[in-house]
Amino acid sequence: MKAEKIPALIGFVLIILLAFLIIWKAGIFGVSESRLEQDARERQHVENGWEMAQAVNEDICAMLFYDESRENYAYSIYLTKKGLSYGYFYRQGGTDTYMEEGVKGVVFEDKGIALLSLNEDKVCKIVAVDGNREEKVIQVDSGEPFAVVLPIDCGAITMYDAQENIVTLYDTFTGA
């Protein structure tokens, strides 16, 4: 009787392993929020000594890594997926001249907007109009690089430097 159950048990274990491999390859498992920085540093080959500006919400994680001189930098953006999935999935990264010279806005049609900058323009305040037409004011350190994540339903985004001059936003529509 026991000899008959061994092939059935082996078959059951193989089916479980096959199901696990199919699920794994389907891209259901992303990176947990607690491992985002580590994954981005590995993916972008970012040194551990570099500083990081990060913003995360339930849909987007935006990270900007930079060295002490701010001459070397890299950004990473992770998104969640709709449906049956877990964690955040790498979407894009690298370097972008607009982040050096100003503020780069990356728009994802169903997720939100990521604002990234080494802050050469000395932005100190970001004002975004939300879906209820109320202004949301976000203070940032004018001497530090920043990453900010805004919901997709925000309206106009206006940024100011310390002298209340409006700072230009360079935005990119990426879809989702």
Steps between C-alpha positions, in 0.01 A plus 500: 500500500781748585685427174189607306485840677863597424445565124182694581686711758785566256247599232324733744830669596593541132163660425549744789850588376376546145216725619748707704730541198210609280388758756858624548556542124164676460645807674264500794769561762671837506728667751366567850501860620768418757738375225449776242816693581715187498352380169547842335861527618576155356313562173659845443843405644473782755770519765395463864655838586262693277212691658140438401181703468193274494124528480258206514125459486280199429564524122846653442844506657740767370864505612782738414853391598789748495859529614635771729595731212165438325687454173409131489146384548244240397126470537268201525124481473296197607127448443243260637295287260125467481342168577657207676852614586716582798752780540655757271644435154791688345376731226786733405821658617834645404597864464314794349636847423174662612558369854839672505382834365146517637210282609399194302140381523428146387127441445350150510144517363333283763747523789613856566784744450856474626698824538879459519774763520854562617345839585733740320200736480475504883134396507358544849126460444280290271132584472271240344125528456331172596185341356282709734660824375680547829862608506751264653824670598814288523806658658842381381850595614628747241856377550431128451395275211145370524254239384126561534211276393160651424170329417389493137190709574699806605448799277745782452843463657690819579846510655667796665851593605578700817433832320154372393610470136323226307726208406448319169388138506623274219249220476490174310188296437590133510165327501488214746 
